[in-house]
Amino acid sequence: MNIKDYHMRSTVYITTDNLIQQGGIQALFPILGHDVTNKNDDINNFFKIYHQNIWGLKGKTNEIMLSLLTEAPHLICLTEHHLKNYELDATPIFNYTLGVKYCRKKLKTGSVCIYIQEALKFTNISLQKHCKEQDIEITAVQLKLNKKNVIILCVYRAPSGDFDYFLNKLDYILNSLHNYKTEFIICGDININHLGTNNKKKRLDYLLGTYHLKSTVYFPTRTANNTATLTDNIFIDNRRHYTIKPYINGLPDHDAQLITLNNFSLPLNNTEPSYIRNINKNTIAEFQLQVSWQQWDNIIGNNNVNDMFNNFLNTYLRCYYSSFLKTITYLLHGAESFLRS
């Protein structure tokens, strides 16, 4: 495929006027896709996963949210978010909760995370002990369906990462989580080009094939200097029917992938939420900083006690509300509560 044609056919343009006219609900126009569904699929039960090598999440959450209004994926899987733990905790995406994360401690860049729609019930699977910076950076969440468990993994391997270490560790993780009721979905940037034929691709495909997983991305995910590569991928059960398409938002130099899986009975959270303020050492520091910036001129230079009090209270509450944002707590019977930012 001609690279120029590919970009012209699959670029997503979002404007404020479009969002107002469409109500942020309907798609603005069709996007190039690869439809492999059949007539027997239940189109009412679908599951959408969005993956992108975001190459630094800081300052991009609003753009991500706007670009996805017409799609509303259930999961947002991001590789190379480049943030520390405390930075990622303070980086919400509206209507999503940060389900699981891995952040580098020594080297810069890299790292992975998964955001999940607030309505979904999930379990966080801890894989921190298996992570090694550059070689394999991996996170996972589990959705419990009626007949099986679906485990979604988000993984990153740097171009200079040890491929043998990555392959052996991935095999170990999948084998430890696998049973006859488990279905895997793997998305991420593994830095193995699936457009061509190479030894690393063959070895990876062979390993994943033993777990009934197949590659789904067929289009370039990164273009530079008139060359195209496919290093970002989504691997699903080879018995699944799906639709996948490129999703270009112009944020990094990697194009996103959006996959829709059919016949999913999603575990929805139907409990009533309760609201609490997100108060921790980071938000307290933000509040103190905001208060220290205030001039208080409308208080010190005022002789009316009532006006002085009202002006003080208004300023104080403005700093308070902007620093300590509300979170939603869903209380589940027989399970721990899930915090929703």
Summary of the structure (lengths in Angstrom):
residues: 341
radius of gyration: 22.5
end to end distance: 41.5
largest distance: 80.0
contacts: 990
relative contact order: 0.15
helix: 27%
strand: 30%
